[in-house]
């Protein structure tokens, strides 16, 4: 699990540290963040996606070449997917570095894997990676796995079981580092080499770190598009509503159908079943989700694309709930988007008690403040008069007793994080402004 996040010159978060541990230094598995619109909640959520993006730049390079070749042959490519395949380091920097910042952007993540603490830091100038460092447990004690900068390359021999891969790895560092991170190079080789080859070359502890960082699932809202990134291994290539999959993956699609039916028949009184309408085309299956709904006493098949935005949002969340149940790190921005307050409360209440992963959400749903979770699970974003932002959990504030209602205290602005209280808007004045001639 992540234990802290430290940011410098990342979007609107110019200098921010967020502690994700209890006072006993145990990482929290549920974190719920509140704040006014524009306070930085989405920016904080997106840093996990940014981290994940830096891990995939080499893989995306190969995908980009294949996709652009297909586009030249006349195939239609989704614009959001095009945005994804152009997500190289220079674009990552341009999209995330604080506007007009003259200093470097630095992302630092503390983590705990198998009860062993570690730290990963990556630093960017305006064009490339200029510093990268990973610390984690060596044989017994914590040590540096690697630290790279333009002036020095330090690679701990501990990470290599034998020297067969070391030579290739160092050559790839000289060839790719700066435009690609060390972790990206390692993950690329894990997929590119023969099955099991790298596992025989690298220490298991490093594999555990790679697996941890590669198991981040994010849903980010608030940009010109919504981005879903699922890292659960067997869900990453299957859309729940519609899509195309190889015929060999039909058993997995049937399992997903069973899961969706279980979920929707337990959350909607008028949904009695679901199925996928399938069209087999050579070695592929084109599929669309169909809901079976009771409407005035008659069961009718309804194409899922006709459903409400709220129902679609619920389906959108299901892969993330699965990932949280499978030890993944899950980050969901605006989890309450189009979902009824009480329904979301009833969905998260059992998830928080059963999940074994780490779930980080942002929300405006104050009903969630009554969840039966530790009070330090709730964070509130405060903005100072000069625009500086801090993320504080409820127990950071004085005189918070066990019997206190977090919801009541929040609405009384004990934790801040509410919209600016000095709002004074008269809409008639606005109409007069519109009618004034320039």
C-alpha positions in Angstrom: 0.0 0.0 0.0 1.0 3.6 -0.4 2.2 5.3 2.8 2.7 8.9 1.6 2.8 11.1 -1.5 5.1 14.1 -1.8 4.8 16.4 -4.8 6.7 19.4 -6.1 5.3 21.5 -9.0 2.7 19.0 -10.0 -0.3 20.8 -11.5 -1.8 23.1 -8.8 -0.1 21.1 -6.0 3.2 23.1 -5.9 4.4 21.8 -2.6 2.4 19.1 -1.0 2.9 16.1 1.3 0.0 13.7 2.2 0.5 11.2 4.9 -1.5 8.0 4.2 -0.7 6.2 7.5 -2.3 6.0 10.9 -0.5 7.5 13.9 0.9 4.0 14.4 2.5 4.2 10.9 0.2 1.6 9.4 -1.0 2.4 5.8 -4.7 3.1 5.6 -6.7 0.9 3.2 -9.5 3.4 2.7 -9.0 7.1 2.1 -11.9 9.5 1.3 -11.1 13.0 0.3 -13.4 16.0 0.5 -12.9 19.6 -0.7 -14.5 22.4 -2.6 -14.7 22.4 -6.4 -11.3 23.2 -7.8 -9.5 22.5 -4.5 -7.1 20.0 -6.1 -8.8 16.6 -5.3 -8.7 15.5 -9.0 -5.1 16.7 -9.3 -4.1 14.6 -6.3 -6.0 11.6 -7.7 -4.3 12.0 -11.1 -0.8 11.7 -9.7 -1.3 8.0 -9.4 -2.3 7.8 -13.1 0.8 9.9 -13.9 2.9 7.4 -12.0 1.3 4.6 -13.9 1.8 6.4 -17.2 5.6 6.7 -16.6 5.7 2.9 -16.2 4.3 2.3 -19.7 6.1 4.6 -22.0 8.2 1.9 -23.7 5.2 -0.4 -24.1 3.2 2.4 -25.6 5.9 3.2 -28.1 5.4 -0.2 -29.7 1.6 0.1 -29.5 1.8 3.5 -31.1 3.7 2.2 -34.1 1.2 -0.6 -34.6 -1.9 1.6 -34.2 -0.6 4.3 -36.5 0.0 1.7 -39.1 -3.6 0.5 -38.7 -4.8 4.0 -39.1 -2.9 4.4 -42.3 -4.8 1.4 -43.5 -8.1 3.2 -42.9 -9.1 1.8 -39.5 -11.0 4.1 -37.1 -9.1 4.8 -33.9 -10.9 6.3 -30.9 -9.6 9.8 -30.0 -9.1 9.0 -26.3 -7.0 6.0 -27.4 -4.9 8.2 -29.6 -4.3 10.5 -26.6 -3.2 7.4 -24.6 -0.7 6.2 -27.2 0.9 9.6 -27.5 1.5 9.7 -23.7 5.3 9.8 -23.8 7.5 11.5 -21.1 7.5 14.9 -22.8 3.7 14.9 -23.0 3.4 13.7 -19.5 5.5 16.6 -18.3 3.6 19.1 -20.5 0.3 17.9 -19.1 1.2 17.8 -15.4 4.0 20.3 -14.6 2.8 23.4 -12.8 2.0 26.2 -15.2 4.8 28.8 -15.5 6.9 26.7 -13.0 10.7 27.3 -13.4 11.6 24.5 -11.0 11.6 20.7 -11.6 8.5 18.5 -11.1 9.2 15.9 -8.4 6.9 12.9 -7.5 7.8 10.8 -4.5 5.8 7.8 -3.3 6.3 5.9 0.0 5.0 2.4 0.0 4.8 -0.8 2.1 5.0 -4.2 0.5 5.1 -7.4 2.6 5.4 -5.1 5.7 8.7 -3.7 4.3 8.8 0.1 3.6 10.2 1.6 0.4 10.3 4.9 -1.5 10.3 5.8 -5.2 11.2 9.3 -6.5 11.2 10.6 -10.0 12.2 14.1 -11.1 11.5 15.9 -14.4 12.8 19.1 -16.0 10.7 20.6 -18.9 11.6 17.8 -21.3 12.7 14.5 -19.7 13.5 12.5 -16.5 16.6 13.9 -14.8 16.6 11.9 -11.6 15.1 8.6 -10.5 15.6 6.6 -7.3 14.2 3.4 -5.7 14.7 2.3 -2.1 13.4 -0.9 -0.6 14.5 -3.8 1.5 17.7 -5.5 0.4 18.6 -8.8 2.2 17.4 -7.5 5.6 17.7 -3.7 5.8 16.4 -1.0 3.5 18.8 0.2 0.8 19.1 1.8 -2.6 18.2 -0.4 -5.6 19.2 2.3 -8.1 19.7 6.0 -8.4 20.2 7.7 -11.7 20.9 11.2 -12.8 22.6 12.9 -15.7 25.9 12.9 -13.8 25.8 9.5 -12.1 24.3 6.0 -12.5 24.2 3.7 -9.4 22.8 0.2 -9.8 22.9 -2.1 -6.8 24.2 -5.5 -7.9 21.7 -7.0 -5.3 18.9 -6.7 -7.8 20.6 -9.2 -10.2 20.5 -12.9 -9.5 23.2 -13.4 -12.2 24.9 -11.3 -14.7 23.2 -12.6 -17.9 20.6 -9.8 -17.9 22.7 -7.1 -16.3 24.6 -6.3 -19.5 21.5 -5.9 -21.6 19.9 -3.8 -18.8 22.8 -1.4 -18.6 22.7 -1.0 -22.4 19.0 -0.2 -22.3 19.6 2.4 -19.5 22.2 4.2 -21.7 19.8 3.9 -24.7 16.5 4.8 -23.2 16.8 6.4 -19.7 15.6 10.0 -19.6 12.9 9.4 -22.2 11.8 6.3 -20.2 12.1 5.5 -16.6 14.1 2.6 -15.1 10.8 0.9 -14.1 9.4 1.3 -17.6 12.5 -0.4 -19.0 12.1 -3.3 -16.5 8.4 -3.7 -17.1 8.9 -3.6 -20.9 11.6 -6.3 -20.7 9.2 -8.4 -18.5 6.7 -8.5 -21.3 9.2 -8.6 -24.2 11.4 -11.4 -22.9 10.5 -15.1 -22.9 8.1 -16.1 -20.1 10.0 -16.6 -16.8 13.4 -15.3 -18.2 13.5 -12.1 -16.2 12.2 -13.8 -13.0 15.4 -15.9 -13.1 17.5 -12.8 -13.6 16.1 -10.3 -11.0 15.7 -10.5 -7.2 12.2 -11.3 -6.0 12.0 -8.1 -4.0 12.3 -6.1 -7.2 9.7 -8.2 -8.8 7.4 -7.4 -5.9 7.9 -3.7 -6.3 7.3 -3.9 -10.1 4.1 -5.9 -9.5 2.9 -3.4 -6.9 3.4 -0.3 -9.1 1.9 -2.2 -12.1 -1.3 -2.9 -10.1 -2.7 0.6 -9.9 -6.2 1.2 -11.2 -7.4 4.8 -11.8 -10.6 6.6 -12.8 -10.0 10.3 -13.3 -12.7 12.8 -14.1 -12.5 16.5 -14.7 -10.5 16.8 -17.8 -11.8 17.0 -21.3 -12.4 13.3 -21.0 -12.8 10.6 -18.4 -10.0 8.0 -18.2 -10.4 4.5 -16.8 -7.3 2.5 -16.3 -7.8 -1.0 -14.9 -4.8 -3.0 -13.9 -6.5 -6.2 -12.7 -4.8 -8.7 -15.0 -7.8 -10.5 -16.4 -10.0 -7.4 -16.7 -7.7 -4.9 -18.4 -8.8 -5.9 -21.9 -12.5 -6.5 -21.5 -15.1 -3.7 -21.4 -18.1 -4.6 -19.4 -20.7 -2.9 -21.6 -19.6 -3.8 -25.2 -16.5 -4.6 -27.2 -14.6 -7.2 -29.2 -12.5 -10.0 -27.7 -10.8 -13.1 -29.0 -13.0 -16.1 -29.1 -10.7 -17.8 -26.6 -11.8 -15.2 -23.9 -15.5 -16.1 -24.1 -15.4 -18.0 -20.8 -14.1 -14.9 -19.1 -16.9 -12.8 -20.7 -19.4 -15.3 -19.3 -17.9 -15.0 -15.8 -18.2 -11.2 -16.1 -21.8 -11.6 -17.1 -22.5 -13.7 -14.0 -20.8 -11.0 -11.9 -22.8 -8.2 -13.4 -26.0 -10.1 -13.0 -25.2 -10.8 -9.3 -24.5 -7.1 -8.8 -27.4 -5.5 -10.6 -30.1 -7.9 -9.4 -28.9 -7.0 -5.8 -29.0 -3.3 -6.4 -32.0 -2.7 -8.7 -35.5 -4.2 -7.9 -36.5 -4.0 -11.6 -33.5 -5.8 -13.1 -34.1 -9.5 -13.1 -31.2 -10.6 -15.4 -28.4 -9.6 -17.8 -26.8 -11.2 -20.8 -24.4 -10.4 -23.6 -25.7 -10.3 -27.2 -22.9 -12.0 -29.1 -21.9 -12.0 -32.7 -19.1 -14.4 -33.6 -16.9 -13.1 -36.4 -14.1 -15.6 -37.3 -11.9 -15.7 -34.3 -13.5 -12.8 -32.5 -16.7 -12.0 -30.5 -18.5 -8.7 -30.8 -20.7 -8.3 -27.7 -23.2 -5.9 -26.2 -24.7 -5.9 -22.7 -28.4 -6.4 -22.4 -30.4 -5.8 -19.2 -33.6 -7.8 -18.6 -36.0 -5.3 -16.8 -39.5 -5.6 -15.4 -41.6 -2.7 -16.8 -45.2 -2.7 -15.7 -45.3 -6.4 -15.1 -43.5 -7.4 -18.4 -39.9 -8.4 -18.7 -38.2 -6.5 -21.5 -34.7 -6.7 -22.9 -33.0 -3.3 -22.8 -29.8 -2.4 -24.6 -27.4 -1.1 -21.9 -26.5 1.9 -24.0 -30.1 3.2 -23.4 -29.7 3.1 -19.6 -29.3 6.2 -17.4 -26.0 7.9 -16.8 -26.1 6.7 -13.1 -26.5 3.1 -14.1 -23.7 3.4 -16.6 -21.6 5.0 -13.8 -22.2 2.0 -11.6 -21.1 -0.5 -14.3 -18.1 1.7 -14.7 -17.2 1.2 -11.0 -17.4 -2.6 -11.0 -13.9 -3.4 -12.3 -12.5 -1.0 -9.7 -14.3 -2.8 -6.9 -13.0 -6.1 -8.1 -9.4 -4.7 -8.2 -9.8 -3.4 -4.6 -10.8 -7.0 -3.6 -7.7 -8.3 -5.2 -5.0 -6.4 -3.3 -4.8 -3.6 -6.0 -4.4 0.1 -5.4 -7.6 1.7 -6.7 -8.0 5.5 -7.1 -11.5 6.8 -8.1 -12.0 10.5 -8.6 -15.6 11.8 -8.0 -16.9 8.3 -7.0 -20.3 9.8 -6.4 -20.7 10.9 -10.0 -24.4 10.4 -10.9 -24.9 7.9 -8.1 -27.5 8.3 -5.3 -26.0 9.1 -1.9 -27.6 6.2 -0.1 -26.9 3.7 -2.8 -23.2 4.6 -2.8 -23.1 4.4 1.0 -24.6 0.9 0.9 -22.1 -0.2 -1.7 -19.0 1.1 0.0 -20.0 0.0 3.5 -19.3 -3.8 2.8 -16.5 -3.1 0.4 -14.5 -1.2 3.1 -14.8 -4.1 5.5 -14.0 -6.8 3.0 -11.4 -5.4 0.6 -7.7 -6.3 0.9 -6.4 -3.6 -1.4 -6.1 0.2 -0.9 -9.0 2.4 -2.1 -8.5 6.2 -2.5 -11.6 8.2 -3.5 -12.6 11.8 -3.8 -16.3 12.8 -3.3 -18.8 15.5 -2.3 -21.2 12.9 -0.8 -21.4 13.8 2.8 -23.4 10.6 3.6 -20.1 8.7 3.3 -18.8 10.5 6.4 -21.1 8.2 8.4 -19.3 5.0 7.1 -18.2 2.7 9.9 -14.5 3.3 9.2 -11.7 4.9 11.3 -12.1 8.7 11.5 -8.6 9.2 10.1 -9.8 7.7 6.8 -11.4 11.1 5.9 -9.2 13.9 4.5 -10.2 17.5 3.8 -8.5 19.9 1.4 -7.8 23.4 2.8 -6.8 26.4 0.7 -5.0 29.3 2.3 -5.5 32.9 1.3 -2.4 32.7 -1.0 -3.7 29.5 -2.7 -1.5 27.0 -0.9 -3.2 23.6 -0.4 -3.0 21.1 2.5 -4.6 17.7 2.9 -5.5 16.9 6.5 -7.2 13.9 8.0 -10.0 14.3 10.6 -7.7 13.3 13.5 -5.2 16.0 12.6 -7.6 18.5 14.2 -7.7 19.0 17.9 -10.5 17.9 20.2 -12.0 15.2 17.9 -13.5 12.6 20.2 -14.6 9.1 19.3 -18.2 10.0 19.7 -18.1 13.1 17.5 -20.0 13.0 14.2 -17.5 13.7 11.4 -20.3 14.8 9.2 -21.7 17.3 11.6 -18.2 18.7 12.3 -17.5 19.0 8.5 -20.8 20.9 7.9 -19.8 23.3 10.7 -16.5 23.8 8.8 -14.4 22.3 11.6 -12.2 20.7 8.9 -12.5 23.4 6.2 -12.8 21.9 2.8 -16.2 23.6 2.2 -17.0 26.0 -0.7 -16.0 29.6 0.1 -18.4 30.9 2.7 -18.3 34.5 1.4 -20.1 33.7 -1.8 -22.6 36.5 -2.5 -24.3 36.2 -5.9 -27.3 38.2 -7.1 -28.3 36.8 -10.5 -30.1 40.1 -11.3 -26.8 41.8 -11.1 -25.5 39.2 -13.6 -28.2 40.0 -16.1 -27.4 43.7 -15.8 -23.7 43.0 -16.6 -24.8 41.0 -19.7 -27.0 43.9 -20.9 -24.2 46.5 -20.6 -22.8 47.6 -23.9 -19.0 47.6 -24.3 
